[in-house]
Amino acid sequence: GSNYPRLYWGAFTPTT
């Protein structure tokens, strides 16, 4: 993934 957090299930999770 990218180095920025994305909106996931209503919470921001860091992409790997």
SEFIZA-3560 file (N, C-alpha, C; in Angstrom, 3 decimals):
REM SEFIZA-3560
<numar><xx>0.820</xx><yy>-1.207</yy><zz>0.000</zz><atom>N</atom></numar>
<numar><xx>0.000</xx><yy>0.000</yy><zz>0.000</zz><atom>CA</atom></numar>
<numar><xx>0.849</xx><yy>1.250</yy><zz>0.000</zz><atom>C</atom></numar>
<numar><xx>0.249</xx><yy>2.336</yy><zz>0.431</zz><atom>N</atom></numar>
<numar><xx>0.970</xx><yy>3.604</yy><zz>0.478</zz><atom>CA</atom></numar>
<numar><xx>1.419</xx><yy>3.914</yy><zz>1.900</zz><atom>C</atom></numar>
<numar><xx>2.095</xx><yy>5.042</yy><zz>2.068</zz><atom>N</atom></numar>
<numar><xx>2.620</xx><yy>5.407</yy><zz>3.381</zz><atom>CA</atom></numar>
<numar><xx>1.682</xx><yy>6.350</yy><zz>4.130</zz><atom>C</atom></numar>
<numar><xx>0.470</xx><yy>6.516</yy><zz>3.612</zz><atom>N</atom></numar>
<numar><xx>-0.496</xx><yy>7.399</yy><zz>4.270</zz><atom>CA</atom></numar>
<numar><xx>-1.731</xx><yy>6.601</yy><zz>4.676</zz><atom>C</atom></numar>
<numar><xx>-2.335</xx><yy>6.996</yy><zz>5.796</zz><atom>N</atom></numar>
<numar><xx>-3.521</xx><yy>6.295</yy><zz>6.310</zz><atom>CA</atom></numar>
<numar><xx>-4.746</xx><yy>6.532</yy><zz>5.432</zz><atom>C</atom></numar>
<numar><xx>-5.590</xx><yy>5.534</yy><zz>5.316</zz><atom>N</atom></numar>
<numar><xx>-6.818</xx><yy>5.671</yy><zz>4.542</zz><atom>CA</atom></numar>
<numar><xx>-8.027</xx><yy>5.335</yy><zz>5.400</zz><atom>C</atom></numar>
<numar><xx>-9.181</xx><yy>5.874</yy><zz>5.029</zz><atom>N</atom></numar>
<numar><xx>-10.392</xx><yy>5.634</yy><zz>5.793</zz><atom>CA</atom></numar>
<numar><xx>-10.847</xx><yy>4.184</yy><zz>5.607</zz><atom>C</atom></numar>
<numar><xx>-10.924</xx><yy>3.439</yy><zz>6.701</zz><atom>N</atom></numar>
<numar><xx>-11.281</xx><yy>2.038</yy><zz>6.633</zz><atom>CA</atom></numar>
<numar><xx>-12.180</xx><yy>1.669</yy><zz>7.792</zz><atom>C</atom></numar>
<numar><xx>-13.418</xx><yy>1.284</yy><zz>7.495</zz><atom>N</atom></numar>
<numar><xx>-14.417</xx><yy>0.935</yy><zz>8.504</zz><atom>CA</atom></numar>
<numar><xx>-14.615</xx><yy>2.059</yy><zz>9.526</zz><atom>C</atom></numar>
<numar><xx>-14.541</xx><yy>3.313</yy><zz>9.064</zz><atom>N</atom></numar>
<numar><xx>-14.781</xx><yy>4.459</yy><zz>9.933</zz><atom>CA</atom></numar>
<numar><xx>-13.578</xx><yy>4.805</yy><zz>10.784</zz><atom>C</atom></numar>
<numar><xx>-12.442</xx><yy>4.146</yy><zz>10.528</zz><atom>N</atom></numar>
<numar><xx>-11.235</xx><yy>4.459</yy><zz>11.293</zz><atom>CA</atom></numar>
<numar><xx>-10.039</xx><yy>4.505</yy><zz>10.353</zz><atom>C</atom></numar>
<numar><xx>-9.079</xx><yy>5.363</yy><zz>10.660</zz><atom>N</atom></numar>
<numar><xx>-7.900</xx><yy>5.494</yy><zz>9.819</zz><atom>CA</atom></numar>
<numar><xx>-6.882</xx><yy>4.408</yy><zz>10.149</zz><atom>C</atom></numar>
<numar><xx>-6.556</xx><yy>3.594</yy><zz>9.167</zz><atom>N</atom></numar>
<numar><xx>-5.568</xx><yy>2.542</yy><zz>9.364</zz><atom>CA</atom></numar>
<numar><xx>-4.428</xx><yy>2.712</yy><zz>8.363</zz><atom>C</atom></numar>
<numar><xx>-3.193</xx><yy>2.605</yy><zz>8.809</zz><atom>N</atom></numar>
<numar><xx>-2.021</xx><yy>2.766</yy><zz>7.948</zz><atom>CA</atom></numar>
<numar><xx>-1.912</xx><yy>1.638</yy><zz>6.917</zz><atom>C</atom></numar>
<numar><xx>-1.654</xx><yy>2.006</yy><zz>5.688</zz><atom>N</atom></numar>
<numar><xx>-1.501</xx><yy>1.005</yy><zz>4.641</zz><atom>CA</atom></numar>
<numar><xx>-0.060</xx><yy>0.518</yy><zz>4.593</zz><atom>C</atom></numar>
<numar><xx>0.115</xx><yy>-0.735</yy><zz>4.247</zz><atom>N</atom></numar>
<numar><xx>1.462</xx><yy>-1.308</yy><zz>4.217</zz><atom>CA</atom></numar>
<numar><xx>1.888</xx><yy>-1.671</yy><zz>2.814</zz><atom>C</atom></numar>
//
